[in-house]
Amino acid sequence: MNTYLVGGAVRDQLLNRPVVDRDWVVVGATPDELIQRGFKPVGKDFPVFLNPQTHEEYALARTEKKQGKGYHGFSCYFAPDVTLEQDLERRDLTINAIAQSEDGTLVDPFNGVADLQAKVLRHVSAAFIEDPLRVLRVARFAARYHSLGFTIAEETLQLMRQLAASGELNHLTPERVWKETEKALSENSPQVYFQTLHQVDALACIFPELDRLWGIPNPPQWHPEIDSGIHTMMVLEQAAKLSSSIDVRFAALCHDLGKGLTPEHEWPSHKGHEVAGIKVIEKMCQRLRIPNKLKQLACVTSEYHLHCHRAFELNPKTLIKTLESTGAYRQENAFEQFLLACKADFLGRTGFEDKPYPQLEFLSQLREKTATIDAKPFIDEGYTGKKIGEQIYRKRVDIATSFRASFSDETRA
């Protein structure tokens, strides 16, 4: 029996990146042998065991054979005669098919080290096309390593296009699609994930609401980049710079989905796209079973992002109603996330990347000044029920009036 460190741990170690999880493959053993050594079985589809001391995962070397549709359409064969090279051959990318023996020796039958040095994401074998999930995984790795200069090999892009055209992506479960997308949203360059899926015609299968934005124009005076799909990717890129929260990033991704419903004869204007986007977001989130917390922030951002941009033009009453509608007084953290998504939208335009966005500070300070109004004085004056709420609202409007006047022209500029 021989054990080898495999996959991401070896890859990231060679890239001098932090190793998060260490996975091992066991060659020349049976399940009973591992159980006798105290390993605890946890695998459902194939034998995976937890080391009794380190609790790291040890999987028996195995081969896979495609027998059905989708991600689960495989049968696995595991036995002591399965070699390490056979196990590595079933993996997706060459950089993930490097193993390390217990003495530190690298086993690299598919030239993954060379691809790491060349910064290329390349499939291991033609078996790549048997698993549709790999289209999403490669796009996610492209998002992770984009900042390091990695690109996808052209022959791998061709296989990804072939998978997208085959209809296999339609057999992926919503949970699986969202799990990969959620991971991608956490990467350094999440926009690359969606750009890659669009490039290989896979985005139309998984996120048609987003894919249709490409080719839809915006007014050039506000959007020098013109294209709504390109703008959305620029916004997501800015959101990733502003926040590590996938809530903010997802809201940025979804903020303009309503533009996909604008009749072509109205282009490049998109009147009412803010409210129109809400139903699009809700249906997409329902289909992919995206958490409600993300859906709610995305819907608020879609509906009110233009209010945020025009904060200095709004009258005091509208300002307070906007704060109320965006949950500023109920969920401060969500409101701050909304402001970040709006700032990302403002910056995500050609030539606007480094411009100031004082609206964020203005609305954040206004919320702070109007959030904690004591109801007791109004109760002492004899107000009850809804009348108390009306007095608090009026007080907030008065504060907004004076604060708006005091917010300096220099700060606004």
N, C-alpha and C positions, 0 to 999 in steps of 0.2 A: 504494500500500500504506500502510495506517494501523494503528498499534498502540495498544491501550488497556489500561490496568491494570484488572483486573476482580475481582469476587467478594470474597473475604474480606479481601484487602488494603485495598480501598477501604472496606469496611464497618468494619473495625477502626480504620482511620485516622480515620474520622468519629466513632467512639466513643472516640477517644483511648486505644485499647488497643494493646498491642504487636503489630506486624505480623510474623507468623512466616514466611509464604510469600507471594511475589508471583507472581501468575499473569497472563498477558497473552493477549489475543485479537488476532488479525491479520485485518484486513478488506481484501479486494481483492487477495489473493495466491494463488499456487498452491504446492504442495509443492516443485516444482522451483525456484521462485524463492528459497524459503527455503534450500534445500540449496545453491544457488549462492552464497548469502551466508554459508555456513559453518555453518548451523544443523544440528544432528544429530537425525535423526528417532528418536523413542522410542515413539510411540503405536502401539497395535495395532488398536483399533477405529476410530479416527479420527486425523487427522494432528496430532500433538503434537511439538514440536521443542524442543531445548535451545539456548539462546543460547550461542554459543561463548565469550563473555567472562564473562557473569554466571551461566551454567548455570541460569537461570530458565526456566520452561516457557512456551512460546508455542504456542497452539493456533489453528488456522485457524477462522474463524467458520463455524458449522455450524447446521443444523436437524436435528431428529430426528423419526422417525415410528415409532409403536408398531406392531410386527408380530408379537409373540409374548408369552409370559408372562414375568413376573419382571423382574429388574433388567437383564438382557441382551437383552430382547426388542425391540430398537430397530434401525432402520437409520438411518445418518447421511448427510446430504448436505452436502458442502462444495465451494465454488467461489467464485471472485472476486465473483459477484453476490449472495452472501449478505450481508445488511446487519448492522450492529451490533445494531440493535433486534431483528432476527430471532434472533440468537444469544442475546441477553439474555432473550428471551421464553421460551426453553426451560428457564430456570433455575427452582429450586424456590421461593425466597422473594424478595419484593421487595427486601429489604435485601441480598440477594446478587446482585441484577440491576442494580447501579449500576456504571458504567464511568467511567474518568478518562482523558482524552486526554493527550498528551505535554505540553501546555501547562498542565495542571492543571484544565481545564474538566471538570465533571461531566456525564455523559450519564445521565439518569435517567427513562426513558420510563414506568416503572411506579410512580413515586412512592415509591421506596425510602427517600429521605431523609426524607420526611414520616413514614413508618412508623418509622424510626429515632428520630425526635424524639418520636413518640407511644408508642414502646416496644411495637410490635406486630409479631408474626411473622405475615405474611400471604402466601398463595400468589400467584404471578405470574399464572397463567391456569388455565383448566380442564384444561390438559394435565398439571397436577399429578397427577391421578388415574391417569396412565399408568404411573407409576413407584412401585411399592410401597415401595422403599427410602426414599422421602421421608417416610413415616410415622415411621421411626426417626430420620431426619435432623432433622426438625422437633422431635421430642421431645428430641433431643440439644441443639439450639440453645436450647430452652426451659430445659434444665438449665444451659447455659453462661451465659445472660443473666438467669436468674431473680433473681440478687442485684441486678441493675440495674433490676428492676421490669418486665421484659418479660413479656407474655402472648401467647397464641395467639389470633388472630382467630376468632370463632365460625364463620364460613363455612369457614375452613381446618380447624377441628376436625370439621366435618360431612364434608368430603372425606376426612379421615383415617378417620372411622368408616365411610364408604362403601368405602374401600379395604380396611379390615379385614374388612368383611362380604362382600366380593367373593371372598375366598379367594386373592387375589393374593399375600398375605404368605407363603403356603405355598410359593411358588416361589422365595423368596429362599434363597440357599445358606447353609449353616451358617457358612461363613467370613465372609460378608458381614454376617450378623446379629451375630456376635461382634465383628467389627471396629468396627461402630457402637457396640455395647454397651461395648466396651473403652474407646473414646474417651469415651463418656458417663460411665463410672466415673471418669474423670480430671477431669471438670468440677467447677466449684465446688459445684454442688448436684445431685449424681448422682441423688438420690431423685426429682427432678422428672422425669427421663427415664422411670422406671418408673411413676410416678404418671400421667404423660401417656398412656403406652401403655395403662394400665389404664382411664383415662378414655374412650379411644376404642375400647375393646374389642379392642385389638391385642395386649395382653399375653397373653391366653389363647391366641393363635396361636403366639407366640414363646417365652414362658416360662409354660406352663400350671401348672408346679409352684409358681411364685410367685403367679400370679393367683388360685389357689384359696384362698390364705390370707385374702383379703378375706371378711368375714362369719363367720370362725371366731373364737369368743370365747376370751378368757383369764380367769383368776380376777381379779376387780376389785381385790382387796387388793394384788396384785402388779402388775397392769396396769390402772391407771385408764382408759387409752385403750381397753381391752377388745379391740378388733379386731386380729387377728394381722397383717393386711395393713398397717394403719396403724402398728402397732408396728414392723414391719420397715422401713418407710420412715423412721420416727423414728430407728431404730438406724443406718441407712445415713447419715442426715444427721449424726448424732453421729460416725460413723466418718470422714466427710469432714472434720470439724473437728479430729479427733485425728491424722489421717495423710493424706498425699497418695498413699500406696501403694494401687494398685488391688487388691493381694493382701488387705490389711486390709479394704478396702471390699467386695470380693466375699465374703469370709468373713462379714462382718456381714450382707450381703444374704441369705446362705444358711443362717444359723445356726438358723432355726426352720422350715425346709422340712418337717421331719418332722411338724409339726403338721397339715399337709395330709392326713395319713393317719389321724389320730385319728377313730375312729367317733363319729358325732354324739351317740350316747347317753352318751358319756363326757365331752362338753364340760361346763364349760370346763377340765376337767383334761386334761393331755396326758402321761400317764405313758409313759415310754420314747421320747418324741419325739426325744431327743438321738441315740440309736443309729439309730432309724428314718430319720432324715434322711440318713444316710450313703449308702444306696442311691439315694435320690432325687437327691442331688448327683452321684453317680457317673454315673447315667444321663443327667442333664441335660448334664454336661460332655462325655460321650461323644457325645451328639447334636449339640452345638454346637461340638465340637472345641476345648474350652477347655483351655488349657495345664495340664499336670499339677501344676505348682507351685501354681497357684491352687486346683485341686481338692483337693490334699492339705491345705492350710491350712483350707479350708472344711470338710472332713470332720472334722479335729481340733477345730475350733471348735464344730461341731455336737455332737460327742460329749462334749466336756469343758467347755462353757461354764458349766454348773451347778456343776461341781467348782470352777471358778475363783471363782464367786460365793460358794460355801460354804467357801472356803479356811480360814477361822478355825474352822470346825466339824470339819474333817477331822483324823483322828489322824495322827501323824508318818509311819507306814508308808504310809497312803493318799496323803499329800502327796508323798512321794518317788515312789510309783508313778505319780502324776499327772504329775509332772515328767518321768519317764522316757517315759510314753506320749505326751506332747505334744512330744517331741523336744527338750526343754530342754537336754540334754547333747550332742546331736548338731548341732543347728542353732539357735544362740542367737538369730539374727535372726528366724527363723520363730517362735520362742517369744515373743519380744517383740511380734511382730505378732499372735499369738494373744491375748496379754494386752490389746492395744489393742482388738481385736474384741470381747472380753468386756466391757471397760469401756464400749464403745459400746452393747452390749446392755443393760447396767445403766442407763446414762444415757438410753437411748432409750425412756423411759416418761414419761407425763404427770406432772409434779411432781418428777421425779428428775433433770432436766437439769443441775442445779448441785450435786448431792450428791457428797460425796467417795467415792472408790473405793479404799480403802487396800489392797485385795486385790492390786492390780497391783504396788505397791511391795513388799508382803510376799513375793509369789511370785518377783518379780525378784531380790530380795536373797537369798532362800533358794536360788535357782538358783546365784547367784554364790558363796555360801558352800559349796555342796555339789558344785560342778562340778569342782574341781581337787583331787581327793584322790590323793595319791601312792600308787601300788600297791607301791612298793619295800619298805616295812616289812612288808607282808603276804607278799611273796615271801621276804624274809629270815627270816620266821617259818616258812617251809616250805609255804605255801599255793601251789597250782597250779591252772591251768585255771579252771573255774567257781567254785572255792572263793575265788579272788581276787575275782571279781565279787560273791560273797555278802558278803565282808568289806567291800568298798566300799559295798555297799548298807546294811549295818548301821551303818557309820560315818556315812553320810548320814542315816539315821534318828536316830542320836544327836544329830547337829547340828540336825536339824529339831526334835527335842524341846526342846533348850535354846533355840534361836532362837525358837520358838513362844512359849515362856514369857517371853522377854525383849522380845518385840514389845509395846510398851506398850498398855494399855487406851485411852489417849488417842488413839494412832495408829489403833487399830482403829475407834474411834468416828468 
